[in-house]
Amino acid sequence: MKKGIRILALLGAILLAGLYLSTLVFAFWQSELALQLLKSSVALTILLPILLYAFFLIGKVSCSRKQQDQESQNTKER
């Protein structure tokens, strides 16, 4: 589980770095398409960390609930 989380975190960091770079490139590029791409890049730069945090939080909560359920079943069996 921890290995999967580390891989997802690394992929998220790489994706964010790519978004930062693309935002910089689109800011200096002069065209109508570049303006639309700049807006979407800025929006994703803001939304992606929020979504990643939410996914990790949900995963953390679900893992702790599974552990609590297993512990409660083990105590009931005794």
PyMOL CGO cylinders between C-alpha atoms (Angstrom):
from pymol import cmd
from pymol.cgo import CYLINDER

trace = [
    CYLINDER, 0.00, 0.00, 0.00, 2.76, 2.44, 0.92, 0.3, 1, 1, 1, 1, 1, 1,
    CYLINDER, 2.76, 2.44, 0.92, 4.63, 1.68, -2.29, 0.3, 1, 1, 1, 1, 1, 1,
    CYLINDER, 4.63, 1.68, -2.29, 1.51, 2.51, -4.32, 0.3, 1, 1, 1, 1, 1, 1,
    CYLINDER, 1.51, 2.51, -4.32, 1.05, 5.76, -2.45, 0.3, 1, 1, 1, 1, 1, 1,
    CYLINDER, 1.05, 5.76, -2.45, 4.65, 6.73, -3.10, 0.3, 1, 1, 1, 1, 1, 1,
    CYLINDER, 4.65, 6.73, -3.10, 4.27, 6.00, -6.80, 0.3, 1, 1, 1, 1, 1, 1,
    CYLINDER, 4.27, 6.00, -6.80, 1.08, 8.08, -6.98, 0.3, 1, 1, 1, 1, 1, 1,
    CYLINDER, 1.08, 8.08, -6.98, 2.76, 10.91, -5.10, 0.3, 1, 1, 1, 1, 1, 1,
    CYLINDER, 2.76, 10.91, -5.10, 5.71, 10.85, -7.49, 0.3, 1, 1, 1, 1, 1, 1,
    CYLINDER, 5.71, 10.85, -7.49, 3.39, 10.86, -10.50, 0.3, 1, 1, 1, 1, 1, 1,
    CYLINDER, 3.39, 10.86, -10.50, 1.47, 13.78, -9.02, 0.3, 1, 1, 1, 1, 1, 1,
    CYLINDER, 1.47, 13.78, -9.02, 4.70, 15.72, -8.46, 0.3, 1, 1, 1, 1, 1, 1,
    CYLINDER, 4.70, 15.72, -8.46, 5.85, 15.07, -12.02, 0.3, 1, 1, 1, 1, 1, 1,
    CYLINDER, 5.85, 15.07, -12.02, 2.45, 16.12, -13.36, 0.3, 1, 1, 1, 1, 1, 1,
    CYLINDER, 2.45, 16.12, -13.36, 2.54, 19.32, -11.31, 0.3, 1, 1, 1, 1, 1, 1,
    CYLINDER, 2.54, 19.32, -11.31, 6.04, 20.14, -12.54, 0.3, 1, 1, 1, 1, 1, 1,
    CYLINDER, 6.04, 20.14, -12.54, 4.82, 19.65, -16.11, 0.3, 1, 1, 1, 1, 1, 1,
    CYLINDER, 4.82, 19.65, -16.11, 1.86, 21.93, -15.44, 0.3, 1, 1, 1, 1, 1, 1,
    CYLINDER, 1.86, 21.93, -15.44, 4.13, 24.64, -14.02, 0.3, 1, 1, 1, 1, 1, 1,
    CYLINDER, 4.13, 24.64, -14.02, 6.36, 24.43, -17.07, 0.3, 1, 1, 1, 1, 1, 1,
    CYLINDER, 6.36, 24.43, -17.07, 3.42, 24.48, -19.48, 0.3, 1, 1, 1, 1, 1, 1,
    CYLINDER, 3.42, 24.48, -19.48, 1.93, 27.48, -17.67, 0.3, 1, 1, 1, 1, 1, 1,
    CYLINDER, 1.93, 27.48, -17.67, 5.20, 29.36, -18.15, 0.3, 1, 1, 1, 1, 1, 1,
    CYLINDER, 5.20, 29.36, -18.15, 5.40, 28.42, -21.83, 0.3, 1, 1, 1, 1, 1, 1,
    CYLINDER, 5.40, 28.42, -21.83, 1.77, 29.36, -22.52, 0.3, 1, 1, 1, 1, 1, 1,
    CYLINDER, 1.77, 29.36, -22.52, 2.24, 32.71, -20.76, 0.3, 1, 1, 1, 1, 1, 1,
    CYLINDER, 2.24, 32.71, -20.76, 4.87, 33.76, -23.30, 0.3, 1, 1, 1, 1, 1, 1,
    CYLINDER, 4.87, 33.76, -23.30, 3.24, 32.21, -26.35, 0.3, 1, 1, 1, 1, 1, 1,
    CYLINDER, 3.24, 32.21, -26.35, 1.16, 34.70, -28.37, 0.3, 1, 1, 1, 1, 1, 1,
    CYLINDER, 1.16, 34.70, -28.37, -1.97, 33.14, -29.84, 0.3, 1, 1, 1, 1, 1, 1,
    CYLINDER, -1.97, 33.14, -29.84, -5.64, 32.63, -29.04, 0.3, 1, 1, 1, 1, 1, 1,
    CYLINDER, -5.64, 32.63, -29.04, -5.08, 28.92, -28.39, 0.3, 1, 1, 1, 1, 1, 1,
    CYLINDER, -5.08, 28.92, -28.39, -2.27, 29.71, -25.97, 0.3, 1, 1, 1, 1, 1, 1,
    CYLINDER, -2.27, 29.71, -25.97, -4.60, 31.91, -23.90, 0.3, 1, 1, 1, 1, 1, 1,
    CYLINDER, -4.60, 31.91, -23.90, -7.12, 29.08, -23.56, 0.3, 1, 1, 1, 1, 1, 1,
    CYLINDER, -7.12, 29.08, -23.56, -4.36, 26.60, -22.74, 0.3, 1, 1, 1, 1, 1, 1,
    CYLINDER, -4.36, 26.60, -22.74, -2.93, 29.02, -20.17, 0.3, 1, 1, 1, 1, 1, 1,
    CYLINDER, -2.93, 29.02, -20.17, -6.30, 29.30, -18.43, 0.3, 1, 1, 1, 1, 1, 1,
    CYLINDER, -6.30, 29.30, -18.43, -6.72, 25.53, -18.33, 0.3, 1, 1, 1, 1, 1, 1,
    CYLINDER, -6.72, 25.53, -18.33, -3.16, 25.03, -17.14, 0.3, 1, 1, 1, 1, 1, 1,
    CYLINDER, -3.16, 25.03, -17.14, -3.61, 27.51, -14.28, 0.3, 1, 1, 1, 1, 1, 1,
    CYLINDER, -3.61, 27.51, -14.28, -6.91, 25.89, -13.31, 0.3, 1, 1, 1, 1, 1, 1,
    CYLINDER, -6.91, 25.89, -13.31, -5.35, 22.41, -13.27, 0.3, 1, 1, 1, 1, 1, 1,
    CYLINDER, -5.35, 22.41, -13.27, -2.37, 23.71, -11.30, 0.3, 1, 1, 1, 1, 1, 1,
    CYLINDER, -2.37, 23.71, -11.30, -4.83, 24.76, -8.60, 0.3, 1, 1, 1, 1, 1, 1,
    CYLINDER, -4.83, 24.76, -8.60, -7.21, 21.80, -8.80, 0.3, 1, 1, 1, 1, 1, 1,
    CYLINDER, -7.21, 21.80, -8.80, -4.74, 18.92, -9.10, 0.3, 1, 1, 1, 1, 1, 1,
    CYLINDER, -4.74, 18.92, -9.10, -3.16, 19.29, -5.62, 0.3, 1, 1, 1, 1, 1, 1,
    CYLINDER, -3.16, 19.29, -5.62, -6.63, 19.59, -4.10, 0.3, 1, 1, 1, 1, 1, 1,
    CYLINDER, -6.63, 19.59, -4.10, -7.80, 16.43, -5.83, 0.3, 1, 1, 1, 1, 1, 1,
    CYLINDER, -7.80, 16.43, -5.83, -4.63, 14.52, -4.93, 0.3, 1, 1, 1, 1, 1, 1,
    CYLINDER, -4.63, 14.52, -4.93, -5.01, 15.55, -1.29, 0.3, 1, 1, 1, 1, 1, 1,
    CYLINDER, -5.01, 15.55, -1.29, -8.63, 14.42, -1.30, 0.3, 1, 1, 1, 1, 1, 1,
    CYLINDER, -8.63, 14.42, -1.30, -7.75, 11.03, -2.82, 0.3, 1, 1, 1, 1, 1, 1,
    CYLINDER, -7.75, 11.03, -2.82, -4.96, 10.43, -0.30, 0.3, 1, 1, 1, 1, 1, 1,
    CYLINDER, -4.96, 10.43, -0.30, -7.22, 11.48, 2.57, 0.3, 1, 1, 1, 1, 1, 1,
    CYLINDER, -7.22, 11.48, 2.57, -9.99, 9.13, 1.42, 0.3, 1, 1, 1, 1, 1, 1,
    CYLINDER, -9.99, 9.13, 1.42, -7.47, 6.31, 1.06, 0.3, 1, 1, 1, 1, 1, 1,
    CYLINDER, -7.47, 6.31, 1.06, -6.07, 6.96, 4.52, 0.3, 1, 1, 1, 1, 1, 1,
    CYLINDER, -6.07, 6.96, 4.52, -9.52, 7.01, 6.11, 0.3, 1, 1, 1, 1, 1, 1,
    CYLINDER, -9.52, 7.01, 6.11, -10.65, 3.84, 4.32, 0.3, 1, 1, 1, 1, 1, 1,
    CYLINDER, -10.65, 3.84, 4.32, -7.48, 1.99, 5.37, 0.3, 1, 1, 1, 1, 1, 1,
    CYLINDER, -7.48, 1.99, 5.37, -7.92, 2.99, 9.00, 0.3, 1, 1, 1, 1, 1, 1,
    CYLINDER, -7.92, 2.99, 9.00, -11.58, 1.90, 8.90, 0.3, 1, 1, 1, 1, 1, 1,
    CYLINDER, -11.58, 1.90, 8.90, -10.61, -1.48, 7.45, 0.3, 1, 1, 1, 1, 1, 1,
    CYLINDER, -10.61, -1.48, 7.45, -8.06, -1.95, 10.21, 0.3, 1, 1, 1, 1, 1, 1,
    CYLINDER, -8.06, -1.95, 10.21, -10.62, -1.00, 12.86, 0.3, 1, 1, 1, 1, 1, 1,
    CYLINDER, -10.62, -1.00, 12.86, -13.13, -3.44, 11.37, 0.3, 1, 1, 1, 1, 1, 1,
    CYLINDER, -13.13, -3.44, 11.37, -10.56, -6.23, 11.36, 0.3, 1, 1, 1, 1, 1, 1,
    CYLINDER, -10.56, -6.23, 11.36, -9.60, -5.49, 14.95, 0.3, 1, 1, 1, 1, 1, 1,
    CYLINDER, -9.60, -5.49, 14.95, -13.22, -5.50, 16.07, 0.3, 1, 1, 1, 1, 1, 1,
    CYLINDER, -13.22, -5.50, 16.07, -13.83, -8.83, 14.31, 0.3, 1, 1, 1, 1, 1, 1,
    CYLINDER, -13.83, -8.83, 14.31, -10.74, -10.30, 15.97, 0.3, 1, 1, 1, 1, 1, 1,
    CYLINDER, -10.74, -10.30, 15.97, -11.94, -9.26, 19.43, 0.3, 1, 1, 1, 1, 1, 1,
    CYLINDER, -11.94, -9.26, 19.43, -15.43, -10.65, 18.74, 0.3, 1, 1, 1, 1, 1, 1,
    CYLINDER, -15.43, -10.65, 18.74, -13.98, -14.04, 17.75, 0.3, 1, 1, 1, 1, 1, 1,
    CYLINDER, -13.98, -14.04, 17.75, -12.14, -14.36, 21.07, 0.3, 1, 1, 1, 1, 1, 1,
]
cmd.load_cgo(trace, "trace")
